[in-house]
Amino acid sequence: GGWKGMMERYPLLPTVKMMPQAEHPRQVATPAEAALPLILALPRECIAHIFLHLPPSSISMFRLTCLECAAVARLPWLWHELCVHIWRARSKRFDIDPTSVFMQRLRRYRQLVRLGPAVWSRWLHPATDDGLIAYAGSDSDTAFSRTVGVAIPSAPLPAWPFGERDAHTVQYFEVRVVSGGALSRVGVGWCARSFPSRGTQLGWEAGSYAYMGATGHTHHRSAGGAAFGPSFSTGAVVGSGLVSVCDTGAIFYTLNGKLVGTAFTDVPDPEALFPAVSLHSAGEACQFDFGVERSDEAYQLSTPPRCTFAFDLEAHVRVLHEQARRASAEALRRAAVQNPAAVVEQPHD
């Protein structure tokens, strides 16, 4: 009875030491060793709740402590719960291999955290510590001068790791226009890796796509462009998404958190395109936003990360998911009408 009896019954208490460690070193469990049997005896919902408050690195370390811990860390339902909690993904497809899904999305997320602008144009000032990109040309540059500054990320943009997944791969970024400068010749879009060295406006030549601030036009291999949406300048937040299906893609744009529309379809080789911003008048400056906070704390992923986008990308991805599901169902229906014997029932999410 008393205090000593309570400690014997509840070895989880960190102060448990029934005898000097020097006399019986192998009979005294550490607090972690004493707590392990109790943790393993908990309902799995409780174990999942404990793991939801740990960063992935801690789960990996826990897995290495003993065979029982390794068995817990390999349980599929645990990683399914982590996918739901951290990546906000609820698809039943994660039941196939939720551990691989979690780790794949973790790699994408960490790539986003470390992603920064790579200024490869002599017409741009070097990016500042906070990612500010500014035009380095003069007031005398005309629209057709080959003095355009184009910046792209330091690495390819990974697919957005949050929300549902489907046959679609969605890459998305936003550009915050800090200053529209003298003429608001800010262009936001996509280009090939080698494009920034050309010194030409984004979207005017092959291998590039753009939405221009001064006119609201979209451009692809065209200096005149096509009417698309509102013009934009200082203070605007312009987003662009590349939706890839198989070997083709479609590019949509957002402005100040609202969808403007799809500007380009049947985009070839979408995996070869980089997010890009072009500046071409004095005083223009902007910043990339890849949707996650760039810090060591964010890299560790100890809590569900906060999205920094102005646009609700995950809601848009759900719309794409539903559109794909309906299109698939309609294709099956038409196939059934044309050739009922050849149709095999497809699993549903």
Salt bridges, closest charged atoms under 4 A:
ASP95 OD1 - HIS80 NE2 3.35
ASP166 OD1 - ARG93 NH1 3.48
ASP166 OD2 - HIS168 ND1 3.78
ASP166 OD2 - HIS321 ND1 3.62
GLU205 OE2 - ARG146 NH1 3.64
GLU205 OE1 - ARG198 NH1 3.11
ASP289 OD2 - ARG176 NH2 2.72
GLU293 OE2 - ARG306 NH2 2.85
ASP296 OD1 - ARG114 NH2 3.36
GLU314 OE2 - ARG88 NH2 2.60
GLU322 OE2 - ARG325 NH2 2.57
GLU322 OE2 - ARG326 NE 3.03
GLU330 OE2 - ARG333 NH2 2.57
GLU330 OE2 - ARG334 NE 3.05
ASP349 OD1 - ARG93 NE 2.90
ASP349 OD2 - HIS321 NE2 3.42
